């Protein structure tokens, strides 16, 4: 009975800890499920490039790969939110808007879906190294997103010659200490990063 009691109380204890330390402002204890904003697909036919780009699902560091949102509370300490998380795994949640940003870029003839049978000319890999709400300093909350983008030529359906690689990071200051504010910050950070990615690929993509 003791083990069951502790297991059921742990999320409540964690939530109270966050509230008492001033890390997070929570309106209630109901579960919140989030999805990142996806830009609407636009008609880029007039300016579209050639070839097909395939984007595999974004891989996220094991530190942040769960659905639960992660908050950094110190140099080496993190907390997971028992009441707020992604609707789907974080890697899939990121890959959906990333694909839309690149489909709208006009750099490629098309951007294929993960299970598409269309042979791609280029492969893009995305590895997310940081994805957390930063509550280390009282009164200075921020959303942090860092990722590495790698572009390859496609050789018989597999990644071939390496064409481009770069690390990107954005830190967005938040006006509120809430889970919703953290996700909105990630939306902003991803939009800024993808703007940089598109500009860089415009030069790197032959």
Secondary structure, 3 states (H helix, E strand, C coil): CHHHHHHHHHHHHHHHHHHHHCCCCCCCCCCEEECCCCCCCCCCCCCCCCCEEEECCCEECCCCCCCEEEEEEECCEEEEEEEEEECCCHHHHHHHHHHHHHHCCCCCCEEECCCCCCCCCEEEEEEEEEEEEECCCCCCCEEEEEEEEEEEEEECCEEEEEEEEEEEEEEEECCCCCHHHHHHHHHHHHHHHHHHHHHHHHHHCC
